[in-house]
């Protein structure tokens, strides 16, 4: 179920991402009409432009906006990471429940669901909470994509380069770096110890590389910076390089 849910979520993100492409070559101004333009795209354009004036280049402006966005989302991301870590610790108990109620008849499966919900309630874990940061990020990422693409289509704005990368055009190098950084994020997170999530560890980097090769390099730059922040976060929360110890989980006052 988790594997199907993860795949469905990735496909949904990709579908919604592409669904917003109808307007991406249109110039963007403060007078552009529509809720999406006025409250998502233009504020991001204004923020990037403000930091461009302060820091000197649009590349540094995008990096600054990325850091700000990630700092705003940090409490949610930490909560998601802690929830994932707790779910990882509970996996032996969940597997035990599956084995205990392995019969597929309706009565047994209903009992299994009740026991699982009881266990989640005792541990104060909400499995759906892990999707919240992804859902919140979707309009931001799509808005940033629109902002960058439409800034490039606006005659008064020239995005220019960052280092030796042209931000207005696809960059194979940045796309590859973004994909590798995505792999590093998953490699330092809970995916390594969850067989159902390991599929994401190999699919997501290729999805990022593919999109990075057809979308403006500025968006790949956003992914690179965002993934660096995520990897640092994972190192502090999951401690992937530290020898793992089995943490007992209390159920009904007893350790399992």
C-alpha positions in Angstrom: 0.0 0.0 0.0 2.8 2.4 0.9 4.6 1.6 -2.4 1.4 2.3 -4.4 0.8 5.5 -2.4 4.4 6.7 -3.0 4.1 6.0 -6.8 0.7 7.7 -7.0 2.1 10.7 -5.1 5.0 11.0 -7.6 2.7 10.7 -10.6 0.3 13.3 -9.1 3.2 15.8 -8.5 4.4 15.2 -12.1 0.9 15.6 -13.6 0.1 18.7 -11.6 3.5 20.1 -12.5 2.9 19.6 -16.2 -0.7 20.8 -15.9 0.5 24.3 -15.2 2.5 24.6 -18.4 -0.1 26.3 -20.4 0.9 29.8 -19.2 4.6 29.3 -18.6 5.8 31.2 -21.7 3.7 34.3 -20.9 5.4 37.4 -19.4 4.7 38.1 -15.8 4.0 41.5 -14.3 2.5 43.0 -11.1 -0.7 43.7 -13.1 -1.1 40.0 -14.3 -4.5 38.9 -13.4 -5.7 35.7 -11.7 -5.3 34.2 -8.2 -2.3 32.1 -9.2 -0.4 35.0 -10.8 -1.2 37.6 -8.1 -0.7 35.4 -5.0 1.9 32.7 -6.0 3.9 33.6 -9.1 4.3 37.3 -8.8 5.3 37.3 -5.1 8.0 34.7 -5.9 9.2 36.8 -8.8 9.3 39.9 -6.6 11.2 38.1 -3.9 13.8 36.7 -6.3 14.2 40.2 -7.9 14.6 41.8 -4.5 17.5 39.4 -3.6 18.9 39.9 -7.0 19.2 43.6 -6.3 20.8 42.8 -2.9 23.2 40.0 -4.0 23.9 40.9 -7.6 22.6 38.0 -9.6 19.4 36.1 -10.1 21.3 32.9 -9.3 22.1 34.1 -5.8 18.5 35.4 -5.6 17.1 32.0 -6.3 19.5 30.4 -3.8 18.4 33.0 -1.1 14.7 32.3 -1.9 15.2 28.6 -1.7 16.8 28.9 1.7 14.0 31.1 2.9 11.4 28.6 1.6 13.1 25.7 3.2 13.5 27.5 6.5 9.7 28.2 6.5 9.0 24.6 5.8 11.6 23.3 8.2 9.3 22.6 11.2 7.0 20.6 8.9 10.0 18.8 7.4 11.4 17.9 10.9 8.0 16.7 12.0 7.8 14.5 8.8 11.3 13.2 9.4 10.6 12.3 13.1 7.3 10.6 12.1 9.2 8.6 9.4 11.9 7.6 12.0 9.3 6.5 14.5 7.5 4.5 11.8 10.8 2.8 11.0 11.3 1.9 14.7 7.7 0.5 14.8 8.2 -1.7 11.7 8.8 -4.9 13.6 5.5 -4.4 15.5 3.6 -3.6 12.3 5.1 -6.7 10.7 4.0 -8.7 13.7 0.5 -7.5 13.3 0.5 -8.5 9.7 1.7 -12.0 10.6 -0.9 -12.3 13.4 -3.8 -11.2 11.1 -2.5 -12.6 7.8 -5.8 -14.2 6.9 -7.6 -12.2 4.2 -11.2 -12.6 5.4 -13.1 -9.4 6.1 -13.4 -10.1 9.9 -9.6 -10.6 10.3 -8.7 -7.7 8.2 -11.1 -5.4 10.2 -9.4 -6.6 13.4 -6.0 -5.9 11.9 -7.0 -2.3 11.0 -8.4 -1.8 14.4 -5.2 -3.0 16.1 -3.0 -1.0 13.8 -5.0 2.2 14.5 -4.8 1.5 18.2 -1.0 1.1 17.9 -0.7 4.3 15.9 -2.8 6.1 18.5 -0.7 4.8 21.4 2.5 6.0 19.7 0.9 9.3 18.6 1.8 8.7 15.0 -0.2 9.9 12.0 1.0 8.2 8.8 -0.7 10.8 6.6 1.3 13.6 8.2 4.3 12.6 6.1 2.5 13.8 3.0 1.8 17.2 4.3 5.2 18.9 3.5 5.0 17.4 0.0 1.5 18.8 -0.6 2.5 22.2 0.8 5.6 22.3 -1.4 3.8 21.5 -4.6 2.3 25.0 -5.3 5.6 26.6 -4.2 7.7 24.4 -6.6 5.2 24.9 -9.4 5.0 28.6 -8.6 8.8 28.8 -8.7 8.9 27.0 -12.0 6.3 29.5 -13.4 8.2 32.4 -11.9 11.5 31.4 -13.5 10.0 30.5 -16.8 7.9 33.6 -17.1 10.7 35.9 -15.9 12.7 34.5 -18.8 9.7 35.3 -21.1 9.5 38.9 -19.8 11.5 41.3 -22.0 12.4 43.5 -19.1 14.1 40.7 -17.2 17.3 38.8 -18.0 17.9 35.9 -15.7 21.5 35.5 -16.9 24.0 33.0 -15.6 25.1 31.5 -12.3 28.8 30.5 -12.4 29.1 28.9 -15.8 25.4 27.7 -16.0 22.8 29.5 -18.1 19.8 29.7 -15.8 17.2 30.4 -18.5 17.9 27.2 -20.5 18.1 23.5 -19.4 21.4 22.5 -17.9 22.4 18.8 -18.2 25.1 19.3 -15.6 22.8 20.9 -13.0 20.2 18.3 -13.8 22.6 15.5 -13.1 23.9 17.2 -9.9 20.2 17.7 -8.8 19.5 14.0 -9.4 22.6 12.9 -7.5 21.8 15.1 -4.6 18.2 13.7 -4.5 19.8 10.2 -4.3 22.0 11.4 -1.4 18.9 12.8 0.4 17.1 9.5 0.1 20.3 7.5 0.9 20.7 9.4 4.2 17.0 9.2 5.1 14.6 6.4 6.1 14.5 4.9 2.6 17.6 2.8 3.3 15.9 0.8 6.1 12.4 0.6 4.5 12.2 -1.9 1.6 9.0 -0.3 0.4 10.7 3.1 0.1 13.8 1.8 -1.6 12.0 2.0 -5.0 11.8 5.8 -4.5 15.5 6.0 -3.9 16.2 4.9 -7.5 13.1 6.4 -9.3 13.1 9.9 -7.8 16.7 10.9 -8.8 16.0 9.9 -12.5 12.7 11.8 -12.4 14.6 14.9 -11.1 17.3 14.4 -13.8 14.7 14.1 -16.5 12.8 17.2 -15.5 16.0 19.1 -15.0 17.1 18.4 -18.6 13.9 19.8 -20.1 13.2 22.7 -17.6 15.2 25.9 -17.0 18.5 25.4 -15.2 17.3 27.8 -12.5 14.8 25.2 -11.3 17.6 22.6 -11.2 19.6 25.1 -9.1 16.6 25.2 -6.7 16.6 21.4 -6.4 20.3 21.3 -5.8 20.2 23.8 -3.0 17.0 22.4 -1.5 18.5 18.8 -1.5 21.7 20.0 0.2 19.6 21.4 3.0 17.5 18.2 3.2 20.7 16.1 3.3 22.1 18.2 6.2 18.7 17.8 8.0 18.8 14.0 7.5 22.3 13.7 8.9 21.3 15.5 12.1 17.9 13.6 12.5 18.7 10.1 11.2 22.4 10.0 11.9 22.9 7.6 8.9 26.7 7.2 9.5 26.2 6.1 13.1 25.8 2.4 14.0 22.1 1.8 14.3 20.7 0.4 17.6 17.3 -1.1 18.0 15.1 1.3 20.0 12.3 -0.4 22.0 8.8 0.7 21.4 6.4 0.8 24.3 2.9 -0.7 23.7 0.5 -0.5 26.6 3.3 0.3 29.0 5.4 -2.7 27.9 8.5 -2.6 25.8 8.5 -4.6 22.6 
